[in-house]
């Protein structure tokens, strides 16, 4: 049976630009444009690339003590999030696994009321929002914003390119967020992204998305980019992809994401999965996420076995490919703690052949966020 794919408000624009459409998280999405993944990747690192991420889930949690309610589902410090600031957070289950990772912003209403702006992963958005809604006390509302599109303009020239068209954006630091206009269209813009580069994510009304995207593409230095380069960029940046590098079996300690667990939350241990995380902090996790540098030019893909030099399996690759900016194959995966130190010599089984590699520090390419 053929799957009926949903489309974002920019689907026709993607086709007009020559985008090669593929299924992704239930949507038809562009994996690349005629320039190709390598060119799109390198252009993002050098100038500015425009990605359509409208398949992601957007919502607003509105009402008194919205942060208190959300903290019952995440170990993040939501109460400590200042107005017009955004934070990376995990949605955890009772076993300490990561149901999803998401962004939460403190974006007060124009009247000054409590409002949290949420962006979650496309493949999990229905389950995420159902879970959040089910745990809300009376008086709080979760408003799904399926009427809005989401664009990511990433690269060292991204903010300069839009600064005169989006009041207040150039003044934002990393993880700042502002409700403003872009080319006269209402926009929620955060200085954040998924590439390791400086840049912004832009939420606009769906019916105005193509108009905004076309205006962005007319700016000097801006070119369209698809899912392929988005993946290679985030891998070079050492960023996790839910469903690959983190999932409902993975803990924050295993994934190296303890920095997303608020210090205050570690005092109270009052979030789902706290018992497991507390134990792993004391005893150490049973596995650790690491970067890997295979020798030669052969990339290692997800699910490849990681083994010692004598052939003993010690882990598995979760993401891998060729890093255009690193100019080498790169990967990340999980290994037993005894093999997680940088420089450890290991092997990855690629098509039945043992490929030498070493554990490497991440990110593979330094982050260039605006601090």
VOBA-1610 file (N, C-alpha, C; in pm, whole numbers, padded with zeros to 5 digits, always signed):
BEGIN
Unk+00085-00119+00000Unk+00000+00000+00000Unk+00089+00125+00000Unk+00063+00217-00089Unk+00143+00339-00101Unk+00107+00436+00011Unk+00210+00487+00080Unk+00189+00583+00187Unk+00150+00718+00129Unk+00047+00779+00188Unk+00008+00914+00148Unk+00091+01012+00229Unk+00177+01086+00163Unk+00268+01177+00231Unk+00207+01316+00246Unk+00229+01375+00361Unk+00189+01513+00381Unk+00290+01605+00315Unk+00252+01728+00291Unk+00342+01826+00231Unk+00346+01952+00316Unk+00461+02017+00317Unk+00472+02144+00386Unk+00423+02256+00294Unk+00402+02376+00348Unk+00359+02487+00262Unk+00458+02524+00152Unk+00580+02469+00159Unk+00682+02503+00060Unk+00702+02393-00044Unk+00614+02294-00047Unk+00633+02180-00137Unk+00645+02222-00284Unk+00558+02310-00329Unk+00563+02352-00470Unk+00690+02432-00499Unk+00735+02509-00403Unk+00860+02584-00422Unk+00978+02486-00434Unk+00980+02383-00352Unk+01087+02284-00361Unk+01094+02224-00501Unk+00979+02189-00554Unk+00975+02128-00688Unk+01020+02229-00794Unk+00976+02353-00778Unk+01016+02456-00875Unk+01166+02480-00873Unk+01228+02458-00757Unk+01373+02477-00744Unk+01451+02352-00782Unk+01381+02247-00822Unk+01449+02123-00862Unk+01480+02030-00748Unk+01412+02048-00634Unk+01437+01962-00519Unk+01397+01817-00547Unk+01480+01723-00504Unk+01447+01581-00517Unk+01372+01540-00393Unk+01243+01508-00408Unk+01156+01483-00295Unk+01163+01337-00252Unk+01170+01316-00120Unk+01175+01181-00063Unk+01082+01176+00059Unk+01037+01056+00097Unk+00956+01046+00220Unk+01043+01065+00344Unk+00994+01144+00439Unk+01064+01163+00565Unk+00962+01199+00672Unk+00951+01114+00774Unk+00861+01137+00888Unk+00718+01164+00842Unk+00676+01094+00735Unk+00540+01110+00686Unk+00519+01226+00592Unk+00626+01296+00557Unk+00619+01411+00467Unk+00701+01387+00341Unk+00663+01455+00234Unk+00748+01463+00114Unk+00841+01582+00135Unk+00972+01554+00143Unk+01070+01657+00176Unk+01184+01655+00075Unk+01248+01769+00050Unk+01362+01771-00043Unk+01489+01719+00023Unk+01548+01616-00035Unk+01674+01565+00019Unk+01791+01646-00035Unk+01774+01701-00158Unk+01878+01786-00216Unk+01821+01863-00333Unk+01897+01961-00379Unk+01865+02040-00498Unk+01971+02010-00604Unk+01961+02066-00723Unk+02056+02031-00830Unk+02203+02050-00795Unk+02236+02144-00709Unk+02377+02165-00672Unk+02437+02044-00602Unk+02354+01967-00531Unk+02400+01847-00463Unk+02430+01868-00316Unk+02431+01758-00242Unk+02448+01762-00096Unk+02581+01824-00056Unk+02689+01785-00122Unk+02821+01837-00087Unk+02826+01989-00103Unk+02776+02039-00214Unk+02779+02184-00238Unk+02691+02258-00138Unk+02574+02203-00107Unk+02484+02267-00011Unk+02548+02272+00127Unk+02610+02163+00167Unk+02679+02156+00295Unk+02788+02264+00306Unk+02876+02269+00207Unk+02987+02362+00210Unk+02941+02507+00200Unk+02831+02530+00127Unk+02777+02666+00118Unk+02724+02711+00255Unk+02662+02620+00329Unk+02614+02654+00462Unk+02730+02691+00554Unk+02839+02619+00544Unk+02955+02650+00627Unk+03020+02784+00587Unk+03006+02820+00459Unk+03074+02941+00410Unk+02986+03065+00412Unk+02855+03048+00380Unk+02768+03165+00364Unk+02634+03145+00436Unk+02528+03108+00365Unk+02398+03088+00431Unk+02313+02993+00348Unk+02250+02897+00415Unk+02164+02799+00349Unk+02026+02802+00412Unk+01924+02786+00328Unk+01786+02789+00374Unk+01726+02649+00370Unk+01680+02602+00486Unk+01620+02470+00501Unk+01472+02485+00536Unk+01389+02398+00480Unk+01249+02390+00520Unk+01238+02285+00630Unk+01199+02326+00749Unk+01179+02231+00859Unk+01035+02241+00912Unk+00944+02270+00820Unk+00803+02288+00856Unk+00736+02158+00899Unk+00803+02045+00876Unk+00747+01918+00922Unk+00758+01903+01073Unk+00842+01982+01137Unk+00855+01978+01282Unk+00726+02022+01347Unk+00705+01981+01471Unk+00584+02019+01544Unk+00604+02146+01623Unk+00512+02241+01609Unk+00516+02365+01685Unk+00391+02374+01772Unk+00408+02427+01893Unk+00293+02442+01984Unk+00323+02551+02086Unk+00217+02600+02147Unk+00229+02698+02255Unk+00159+02641+02379Unk+00229+02646+02490Unk+00172+02606+02618Unk+00143+02735+02695Unk+00014+02762+02714Unk-00028+02893+02763Unk-00105+02879+02895Unk-00070+02965+02991Unk-00143+02968+03117Unk-00050+02977+03236Unk-00108+03009+03351Unk-00032+03024+03475Unk+00036+02893+03513Unk+00163+02902+03548Unk+00247+02788+03588Unk+00265+02687+03476Unk+00276+02737+03353Unk+00305+02649+03239Unk+00440+02579+03258Unk+00539+02652+03309Unk+00672+02593+03329Unk+00668+02483+03434Unk+00591+02503+03539Unk+00578+02402+03644Unk+00520+02273+03586Unk+00419+02287+03503Unk+00355+02170+03442Unk+00451+02096+03349Unk+00527+02170+03269Unk+00618+02105+03175Unk+00731+02034+03248Unk+00771+02085+03362Unk+00880+02022+03437Unk+00842+01884+03491Unk+00715+01849+03491Unk+00675+01714+03533Unk+00709+01611+03426Unk+00749+01657+03306Unk+00776+01568+03194Unk+00919+01574+03143Unk+00998+01670+03192Unk+01134+01690+03142Unk+01229+01721+03256Unk+01356+01679+03247Unk+01454+01718+03349Unk+01514+01856+03327Unk+01471+01926+03224Unk+01524+02060+03198Unk+01475+02160+03303Unk+01554+02264+03325Unk+01513+02373+03414Unk+01430+02472+03333Unk+01300+02449+03329Unk+01211+02536+03252Unk+01176+02660+03335Unk+01162+02642+03466Unk+01129+02756+03553Unk+01237+02863+03549Unk+01361+02823+03527Unk+01472+02918+03525Unk+01494+02984+03390Unk+01409+02953+03294Unk+01424+03009+03159Unk+01372+03152+03158Unk+01460+03246+03129Unk+01423+03386+03130Unk+01340+03422+03006Unk+01262+03530+03012Unk+01184+03572+02895Unk+01274+03593+02773Unk+01222+03551+02659Unk+01292+03563+02531Unk+01422+03482+02526Unk+01421+03369+02598Unk+01530+03274+02593Unk+01475+03135+02561Unk+01559+03055+02498Unk+01520+02921+02453Unk+01618+02819+02511Unk+01572+02695+02526Unk+01657+02591+02584Unk+01631+02457+02517Unk+01737+02377+02505Unk+01725+02239+02458Unk+01680+02153+02575Unk+01586+02062+02549Unk+01530+01981+02657Unk+01501+01839+02609Unk+01485+01749+02704Unk+01452+01610+02676Unk+01314+01578+02735Unk+01238+01501+02662Unk+01111+01447+02711Unk+01141+01302+02751Unk+01138+01272+02880Unk+01182+01141+02928Unk+01066+01054+02976Unk+01089+00922+02972Unk+00990+00829+03026Unk+01031+00784+03166Unk+00947+00702+03229Unk+00973+00662+03367Unk+01098+00577+03380Unk+01143+00516+03271Unk+01265+00435+03273Unk+01390+00518+03243Unk+01373+00648+03224Unk+01486+00734+03197Unk+01524+00745+03051Unk+01446+00680+02963Unk+01473+00688+02820Unk+01425+00820+02762Unk+01479+00854+02646Unk+01448+00982+02581Unk+01339+00961+02477Unk+01218+01003+02509Unk+01106+00993+02416Unk+01123+01089+02299Unk+01184+01202+02325Unk+01214+01300+02221Unk+01305+01406+02279Unk+01373+01480+02193Unk+01438+01604+02235Unk+01365+01718+02167Unk+01363+01833+02232Unk+01283+01944+02181Unk+01340+02076+02227Unk+01288+02183+02169Unk+01326+02318+02210Unk+01208+02382+02282Unk+01238+02450+02392Unk+01134+02522+02466Unk+01182+02665+02486Unk+01094+02760+02458Unk+01126+02902+02472Unk+01025+02969+02563Unk+01074+03061+02644Unk+00988+03144+02727Unk+00954+03268+02645Unk+00833+03269+02590Unk+00790+03377+02501Unk+00658+03434+02555Unk+00666+03526+02650Unk+00544+03579+02711Unk+00447+03634+02607Unk+00318+03625+02637Unk+00217+03681+02548Unk+00231+03833+02545Unk+00174+03899+02443Unk+00182+04046+02439Unk+00130+04113+02566Unk+00041+04045+02637Unk-00014+04100+02761Unk+00072+04067+02882Unk+00178+03988+02860Unk+00267+03953+02969Unk+00235+03821+03036Unk+00141+03745+02980Unk+00106+03616+03039Unk+00208+03508+03007Unk+00201+03397+03082Unk+00295+03287+03060Unk+00265+03215+02929Unk+00370+03196+02850Unk+00359+03120+02725Unk+00492+03055+02694Unk+00489+02925+02674Unk+00607+02851+02632Unk+00587+02809+02487Unk+00688+02835+02405Unk+00684+02799+02263Unk+00768+02673+02246Unk+00707+02568+02192Unk+00771+02437+02182Unk+00792+02398+02036Unk+00907+02338+02007Unk+00933+02278+01876Unk+00984+02136+01899Unk+00912+02037+01844Unk+00947+01897+01864Unk+00974+01830+01729Unk+01029+01710+01733Unk+01062+01638+01611Unk+00939+01591+01536Unk+00950+01590+01403Unk+00836+01558+01316Unk+00778+01421+01343Unk+00864+01321+01356Unk+00815+01184+01369Unk+00749+01156+01502Unk+00772+01242+01602Unk+00718+01219+01736Unk+00613+01321+01778Unk+00580+01415+01690Unk+00503+01530+01737Unk+00364+01493+01790Unk+00296+01401+01727Unk+00163+01363+01777Unk+00173+01301+01916Unk+00266+01207+01934Unk+00284+01142+02064Unk+00331+01242+02169Unk+00423+01332+02131Unk+00472+01432+02226Unk+00360+01523+02275Unk+00285+01577+02182Unk+00181+01672+02221Unk+00067+01603+02296Unk+00037+01479+02259Unk-00064+01405+02334Unk-00018+01381+02478Unk+00109+01349+02494Unk+00164+01324+02628Unk+00161+01451+02713Unk+00202+01561+02653Unk+00202+01687+02727Unk+00059+01727+02765Unk-00031+01719+02669Unk-00171+01759+02694Unk-00234+01675+02805Unk-00199+01547+02808Unk-00258+01456+02906Unk-00212+01486+03048Unk-00101+01557+03064Unk-00046+01585+03197Unk-00071+01728+03243Unk-00154+01802+03171Unk-00176+01941+03208Unk-00287+01954+03311Unk-00267+02039+03412Unk-00374+02067+03507Unk-00477+02161+03445Unk-00595+02174+03506Unk-00696+02267+03454Unk-00640+02409+03446Unk-00680+02478+03340Unk-00637+02616+03323Unk-00522+02635+03227Unk-00453+02525+03192Unk-00345+02533+03095Unk-00391+02479+02961Unk-00344+02542+02853Unk-00382+02500+02717Unk-00259+02474+02634Unk-00262+02362+02562Unk-00158+02334+02464Unk-00218+02360+02326Unk-00168+02461+02259Unk-00219+02500+02128Unk-00123+02454+02020Unk-00163+02352+01944Unk-00079+02307+01834Unk-00086+02408+01721Unk+00031+02449+01671Unk+00036+02553+01569Unk+00066+02490+01432Unk-00027+02408+01386Unk-00012+02347+01254Unk-00034+02448+01142Unk-00077+02569+01182Unk-00096+02677+01084Unk+00034+02749+01052Unk+00143+02709+01118Unk+00269+02780+01100Unk+00373+02692+01031Unk+00458+02755+00952Unk+00571+02690+00888Unk+00697+02723+00967Unk+00805+02647+00942Unk+00931+02670+01011Unk+01045+02662+00911Unk+01124+02768+00905Unk+01239+02776+00815Unk+01366+02789+00898Unk+01476+02733+00850Unk+01605+02750+00917Unk+01703+02814+00819Unk+01751+02931+00854Unk+01853+02999+00774Unk+01983+02988+00853Unk+02077+02909+00799Unk+02197+02872+00874Unk+02324+02909+00799Unk+02424+02952+00875Unk+02552+02985+00815Unk+02606+03116+00870Unk+02735+03143+00850Unk+02797+03262+00908Unk+02741+03394+00857Unk+02674+03393+00741Unk+02619+03517+00687Unk+02468+03527+00707Unk+02408+03430+00777Unk+02261+03423+00788Unk+02202+03545+00858Unk+02254+03578+00975Unk+02195+03687+01054Unk+02217+03821+00985Unk+02335+03843+00931Unk+02361+03968+00859Unk+02269+03983+00739Unk+02237+03871+00674Unk+02152+03877+00555Unk+02012+03926+00585Unk+01959+03892+00704Unk+01820+03929+00733Unk+01807+04044+00832Unk+01919+04095+00884Unk+01912+04191+00994Unk+01830+04314+00962Unk+01838+04365+00839Unk+01762+04485+00807Unk+01616+04456+00778Unk+01582+04328+00764Unk+01444+04289+00733Unk+01370+04232+00854Unk+01442+04211+00967Unk+01383+04149+01087Unk+01429+04225+01210Unk+01350+04322+01256Unk+01390+04404+01371Unk+01421+04318+01494Unk+01534+04348+01558Unk+01570+04284+01684Unk+01651+04158+01671Unk+01663+04101+01554Unk+01730+03972+01540Unk+01881+03983+01557Unk+01942+04086+01503Unk+02088+04099+01511Unk+02137+04114+01655Unk+02049+04160+01744Unk+02088+04179+01884Unk+02078+04050+01965Unk+02019+03946+01909Unk+02002+03821+01982Unk+02135+03750+02000Unk+02156+03692+02118Unk+02266+03599+02139Unk+02218+03459+02109Unk+02309+03363+02116Unk+02273+03223+02094Unk+02162+03183+02190Unk+02059+03123+02136Unk+01940+03077+02208Unk+01848+03192+02253Unk+01871+03311+02199Unk+01773+03417+02218Unk+01659+03399+02120Unk+01541+03454+02153Unk+01424+03441+02066Unk+01342+03568+02075Unk+01283+03609+01963Unk+01206+03733+01959Unk+01084+03716+01869Unk+00977+03779+01907Unk+00858+03786+01822Unk+00865+03917+01747Unk+00872+03912+01614Unk+00901+04030+01533Unk+00832+04017+01399Unk+00883+04087+01300Unk+00836+04070+01162Unk+00956+04042+01072Unk+00932+03970+00964Unk+01034+03943+00863Unk+00972+03973+00728Unk+01025+04070+00657Unk+00964+04119+00533Unk+00817+04157+00556Unk+00790+04212+00673Unk+00655+04256+00707Unk+00561+04146+00752Unk+00609+04021+00762Unk+00527+03907+00803Unk+00557+03872+00949Unk+00452+03847+01028Unk+00473+03810+01168Unk+00563+03687+01175Unk+00664+03695+01263Unk+00760+03585+01274Unk+00808+03569+01418Unk+00831+03445+01456Unk+00900+03412+01581Unk+01037+03360+01538Unk+01143+03432+01577Unk+01277+03400+01528Unk+01370+03372+01646Unk+01433+03255+01643Unk+01532+03221+01746Unk+01669+03212+01683Unk+01771+03251+01759Unk+01908+03238+01709Unk+01958+03100+01752Unk+01930+03003+01669Unk+01959+02864+01701Unk+01961+02784+01571Unk+01986+02656+01581Unk+01987+02573+01461Unk+02044+02436+01488Unk+02064+02361+01380Unk+02099+02219+01389Unk+02219+02187+01302Unk+02305+02288+01281Unk+02417+02272+01189Unk+02552+02297+01254Unk+02553+02353+01374Unk+02677+02395+01437Unk+02719+02535+01398Unk+02649+02593+01301Unk+02677+02730+01256Unk+02587+02830+01327Unk+02626+02956+01321Unk+02534+03063+01360Unk+02415+03059+01264Unk+02303+03111+01307Unk+02187+03113+01220Unk+02060+03130+01299Unk+01948+03120+01229Unk+01818+03142+01292Unk+01718+03036+01246Unk+01619+03013+01331Unk+01501+02935+01293Unk+01382+03030+01298Unk+01299+03023+01195Unk+01198+03125+01170Unk+01060+03060+01159Unk+00971+03091+01251Unk+00834+03042+01246Unk+00745+03152+01188Unk+00674+03120+01080Unk+00586+03216+01013Unk+00453+03149+00980Unk+00348+03227+00957Unk+00221+03167+00915Unk+00239+03086+00788Unk+00177+02968+00783Unk+00194+02880+00669Unk+00157+02943+00537Unk+00051+03026+00537Unk+00006+03086+00411Unk+00101+03194+00359Unk+00195+03238+00444Unk+00293+03338+00400Unk+00433+03277+00382Unk+00445+03146+00405Unk+00578+03082+00408Unk+00650+03091+00274Unk+00579+03065+00163Unk+00646+03069+00034Unk+00692+03211+00002Unk+00610+03308+00035Unk+00647+03449+00014Unk+00776+03482+00089Unk+00785+03439+00215Unk+00903+03466+00296Unk+01024+03389+00241Unk+01004+03262+00205Unk+01114+03182+00154Unk+01171+03240+00024Unk+01084+03283-00065Unk+01131+03343-00190Unk+01210+03471-00164Unk+01164+03550-00067Unk+01235+03673-00033Unk+01373+03641+00026Unk+01380+03538+00108Unk+01508+03498+00166Unk+01605+03450+00058Unk+01554+03375-00038Unk+01639+03322-00143Unk+01690+03430-00238Unk+01629+03548-00234Unk+01677+03660-00316Unk+01792+03735-00249Unk+01814+03708-00120Unk+01920+03777-00048Unk+02056+03725-00093Unk+02153+03812-00092Unk+02288+03775-00135Unk+02345+03664-00048Unk+02393+03559-00111Unk+02459+03451-00040Unk+02371+03340+00010Unk+02239+03349-00012Unk+02145+03248+00039Unk+02107+03149-00071Unk+02125+03021-00045Unk+02086+02915-00138Unk+02003+02811-00065Unk+01915+02738-00135Unk+01835+02634-00070Unk+01918+02510-00039Unk+01881+02440+00067Unk+01950+02316+00106Unk+01846+02217+00157Unk+01876+02089+00139Unk+01782+01984+00174Unk+01823+01900+00294Unk+01749+01790+00314Unk+01770+01704+00430Unk+01909+01639+00429Unk+01963+01611+00312Unk+02092+01545+00304Unk+02202+01626+00369Unk+02212+01753+00332Unk+02317+01837+00391Unk+02284+01872+00536Unk+02158+01881+00570Unk+02123+01906+00710Unk+02176+01792+00798Unk+02169+01670+00747Unk+02217+01556+00824Unk+02369+01555+00834Unk+02438+01583+00725Unk+02585+01582+00731Unk+02636+01698+00816Unk+02568+01811+00814Unk+02607+01925+00897Unk+02590+01894+01045Unk+02477+01834+01082Unk+02454+01806+01224Unk+02548+01696+01273Unk+02584+01601+01184Unk+02677+01496+01224Unk+02815+01556+01251Unk+02862+01643+01164Unk+02990+01710+01189Unk+02986+01791+01318Unk+02869+01845+01351Unk+02854+01923+01473Unk+02835+01836+01597Unk+02827+01703+01579Unk+02813+01612+01692Unk+02676+01617+01757Unk+02573+01654+01680Unk+02438+01668+01734Unk+02357+01542+01710Unk+02277+01506+01809Unk+02200+01381+01804Unk+02078+01392+01715Unk+02045+01282+01650Unk+01921+01267+01576Unk+01835+01166+01650Unk+01717+01210+01696Unk+01630+01118+01768Unk+01584+01007+01675Unk+01586+00885+01727Unk+01554+00768+01646Unk+01679+00699+01596Unk+01791+00772+01593Unk+01921+00715+01557Unk+02015+00714+01678Unk+02051+00833+01725Unk+02152+00847+01829Unk+02092+00848+01970Unk+01967+00882+01982Unk+01894+00876+02109Unk+01756+00823+02082Unk+01702+00749+02180Unk+01567+00696+02167Unk+01513+00663+02305Unk+01401+00592+02310Unk+01334+00564+02437Unk+01413+00469+02526Unk+01523+00411+02477Unk+01608+00325+02560Unk+01732+00397+02610Unk+01760+00515+02556Unk+01884+00588+02584Unk+01864+00687+02697Unk+01958+00695+02788Unk+01950+00795+02895Unk+02036+00917+02861Unk+02012+01024+02933Unk+02091+01146+02914Unk+02237+01122+02948Unk+02265+01037+03047Unk+02402+01007+03085Unk+02474+00930+02974Unk+02408+00831+02916Unk+02467+00754+02807Unk+02496+00842+02687Unk+02403+00932+02658Unk+02412+01014+02536Unk+02503+01135+02551Unk+02556+01159+02671Unk+02638+01278+02691Unk+02557+01406+02693Unk+02433+01395+02740Unk+02343+01510+02741Unk+02307+01555+02883Unk+02393+01524+02978Unk+02366+01563+03116Unk+02359+01714+03133Unk+02423+01788+03041Unk+02419+01934+03049Unk+02277+01987+03030Unk+02188+01906+02972Unk+02049+01950+02952Unk+01963+01926+03076Unk+02018+01860+03177Unk+01947+01834+03302Unk+01979+01946+03399Unk+01881+02023+03438Unk+01905+02139+03523Unk+01967+02103+03656Unk+02057+02188+03706Unk+02121+02162+03836Unk+02017+02154+03948Unk+01919+02241+03941Unk+01813+02238+04042Unk+01734+02108+04035Unk+01715+02056+03913Unk+01641+01930+03897Unk+01718+01811+03954Unk+01852+01821+03954Unk+01934+01714+04011Unk+01930+01715+04164Unk+01884+01825+04219Unk+01868+01832+04365Unk+01737+01765+04407Unk+01632+01786+04326Unk+01500+01736+04362Unk+01473+01595+04309Unk+01534+01560+04194Unk+01510+01430+04131Unk+01360+01402+04118Unk+01288+01499+04060Unk+01142+01491+04054Unk+01090+01486+03911Unk+01165+01422+03822Unk+01124+01414+03682Unk+01121+01267+03639Unk+01051+01235+03531Unk+01045+01095+03487Unk+01184+01039+03456Unk+01213+00921+03510Unk+01342+00858+03486Unk+01452+00904+03579Unk+01418+00981+03682Unk+01522+01036+03771Unk+01601+00926+03842Unk+01535+00817+03879Unk+01604+00710+03953Unk+01717+00650+03871Unk+01690+00623+03743Unk+01795+00567+03657Unk+01910+00665+03641Unk+01877+00789+03617Unk+01982+00888+03594Unk+02066+00908+03719Unk+02002+00908+03832Unk+02075+00923+03958Unk+02172+00806+03979Unk+02126+00687+03947Unk+02211+00569+03960Unk+02329+00574+03863Unk+02302+00620+03739Unk+02409+00626+03639Unk+02511+00734+03673Unk+02468+00840+03738Unk+02563+00942+03781Unk+02656+00886+03889Unk+02602+00797+03973Unk+02681+00738+04081Unk+02769+00623+04032Unk+02713+00537+03948Unk+02782+00415+03906Unk+02845+00424+03768Unk+02801+00519+03689Unk+02845+00527+03550Unk+02748+00452+03459Unk+02721+00503+03338Unk+02630+00434+03246Unk+02695+00309+03187Unk+02613+00222+03132Unk+02665+00096+03076Unk+02723+00116+02936Unk+02701+00231+02876Unk+02756+00262+02745Unk+02767+00414+02733Unk+02848+00459+02638Unk+02865+00603+02620Unk+02866+00637+02470Unk+02805+00751+02438Unk+02808+00800+02300Unk+02944+00862+02273Unk+03003+00822+02160Unk+03137+00872+02124Unk+03141+00909+01977Unk+03237+00992+01941Unk+03268+01018+01802Unk+03368+00915+01751Unk+03363+00887+01622Unk+03452+00787+01563Unk+03511+00842+01433Unk+03640+00818+01414Unk+03710+00858+01291Unk+03762+00734+01221Unk+03688+00681+01122Unk+03739+00567+01046Unk+03862+00606+00964Unk+03953+00512+00946Unk+04069+00536+00860Unk+04027+00527+00713Unk+04101+00596+00627Unk+04073+00591+00484Unk+03954+00678+00447Unk+03883+00639+00341Unk+03773+00721+00288Unk+03638+00649+00293Unk+03635+00526+00343Unk+03511+00448+00346Unk+03424+00491+00464Unk+03301+00540+00439Unk+03215+00577+00550Unk+03155+00454+00617Unk+03125+00468+00746Unk+03055+00365+00822Unk+02913+00414+00848Unk+02816+00328+00826Unk+02676+00368+00839Unk+02616+00319+00972Unk+02496+00370+01001Unk+02425+00330+01122Unk+02406+00179+01127Unk+02412+00125+01247Unk+02393-00016+01280Unk+02516-00102+01252Unk+02626-00041+01205Unk+02750-00116+01191Unk+02806-00150+01329Unk+02857-00271+01344Unk+02911-00316+01471Unk+03048-00253+01496Unk+03069-00209+01620Unk+03199-00159+01664Unk+03263-00270+01748Unk+03388-00300+01720Unk+03455-00408+01791Unk+03598-00370+01827Unk+03657-00448+01919Unk+03797-00428+01954Unk+03885-00483+01842Unk+04014-00460+01853Unk+04109-00507+01753Unk+04107-00660+01743Unk+04075-00728+01857Unk+04072-00874+01853Unk+03934-00929+01817Unk+03840-00838+01777Unk+03713-00883+01725Unk+03599-00895+01825Unk+03617-00844+01947Unk+03511-00850+02047Unk+03414-00733+02028Unk+03284-00758+02005Unk+03189-00647+01987Unk+03176-00564+02113Unk+03182-00431+02098Unk+03172-00342+02214Unk+03071-00229+02191Unk+03005-00227+02075Unk+02909-00120+02051Unk+02856-00120+01910Unk+02790-00008+01876Unk+02725+00004+01745Unk+02725+00148+01699Unk+02745+00167+01569Unk+02735+00300+01508Unk+02588+00340+01502Unk+02558+00466+01535Unk+02421+00515+01526Unk+02403+00616+01412Unk+02507+00689+01377Unk+02505+00780+01262Unk+02643+00779+01199Unk+02648+00783+01067Unk+02778+00786+01002Unk+02767+00832+00858Unk+02876+00880+00805Unk+02878+00926+00666Unk+03009+00998+00639Unk+03011+01067+00526Unk+03130+01145+00490Unk+03106+01289+00531Unk+03202+01348+00601Unk+03192+01487+00643Unk+03258+01578+00541Unk+03181+01653+00461Unk+03242+01738+00358Unk+03340+01840+00413Unk+03309+01900+00528Unk+03401+01999+00585Unk+03518+01931+00655Unk+03494+01819+00716Unk+03602+01742+00778Unk+03688+01674+00671Unk+03633+01660+00550Unk+03700+01594+00438Unk+03745+01453+00475Unk+03655+01384+00545Unk+03686+01248+00590Unk+03558+01182+00637Unk+03555+01049+00643Unk+03440+00981+00702Unk+03436+01006+00853Unk+03317+01023+00907Unk+03297+01044+01050Unk+03175+00964+01093Unk+03167+00936+01221Unk+03053+00860+01273Unk+03040+00887+01422Unk+02925+00852+01475Unk+02907+00848+01620Unk+02833+00720+01654Unk+02849+00677+01777Unk+02784+00554+01820Unk+02805+00533+01968Unk+02767+00416+02016Unk+02779+00383+02158Unk+02877+00269+02177Unk+02961+00282+02279Unk+03056+00177+02313Unk+03054+00156+02464Unk+03103+00040+02507Unk+03119+00014+02649Unk+03215+00118+02708Unk+03193+00159+02834Unk+03273+00269+02893Unk+03423+00249+02886Unk+03471+00126+02895Unk+03616+00101+02892Unk+03680+00138+02759Unk+03597+00159+02656Unk+03650+00187+02522Unk+03611+00327+02473Unk+03567+00414+02566Unk+03513+00544+02527Unk+03614+00657+02528Unk+03736+00633+02572Unk+03835+00741+02580Unk+03880+00783+02441Unk+03899+00915+02422Unk+03947+00966+02294Unk+04079+00898+02257Unk+04090+00860+02132Unk+04211+00797+02083Unk+04209+00645+02088Unk+04108+00586+02153Unk+04100+00440+02162Unk+04090+00378+02023Unk+04176+00281+01994Unk+04176+00213+01865Unk+04069+00103+01864Unk+03981+00108+01766Unk+03874+00011+01751Unk+03860-00024+01604Unk+03759-00105+01574Unk+03726-00139+01436Unk+03576-00130+01417Unk+03534-00096+01295Unk+03392-00097+01258Unk+03376-00198+01145Unk+03278-00286+01160Unk+03251-00383+01055Unk+03167-00318+00945Unk+03227-00302+00828Unk+03161-00242+00713Unk+03157-00344+00601Unk+03036-00392+00570Unk+03019-00495+00467Unk+03109-00616+00491Unk+03115-00656+00618Unk+03191-00774+00654Unk+03339-00753+00671Unk+03387-00632+00644Unk+03530-00602+00654Unk+03554-00513+00775Unk+03661-00545+00850Unk+03696-00467+00969Unk+03769-00340+00927Unk+03706-00225+00955Unk+03763-00095+00918Unk+03824-00031+01043Unk+03955-00006+01045Unk+04017+00056+01163Unk+03960+00195+01189Unk+03945+00230+01316Unk+03896+00364+01352Unk+03950+00399+01489Unk+03933+00524+01526Unk+03967+00568+01661Unk+03854+00652+01718Unk+03835+00641+01848Unk+03739+00727+01917Unk+03791+00870+01909Unk+03702+00963+01875Unk+03743+01102+01853Unk+03651+01198+01926Unk+03705+01311+01967Unk+03626+01414+02033Unk+03525+01473+01936Unk+03409+01510+01988Unk+03309+01582+01910Unk+03293+01721+01970Unk+03254+01820+01889Unk+03218+01810+01748Unk+03340+01789+01658Unk+03315+01734+01539Unk+03421+01713+01443Unk+03464+01845+01378Unk+03369+01938+01368Unk+03393+02075+01320Unk+03350+02169+01432Unk+03434+02264+01475Unk+03397+02350+01588Unk+03265+02425+01566Unk+03186+02433+01672Unk+03063+02513+01668Unk+03098+02661+01651Unk+03013+02731+01580Unk+03035+02875+01560Unk+02910+02955+01597Unk+02852+02919+01711Unk+02733+02990+01759Unk+02769+03132+01804Unk+02673+03220+01799Unk+02693+03358+01845Unk+02682+03362+01996Unk+02790+03388+02063Unk+02790+03389+02211Unk+02781+03531+02264
//
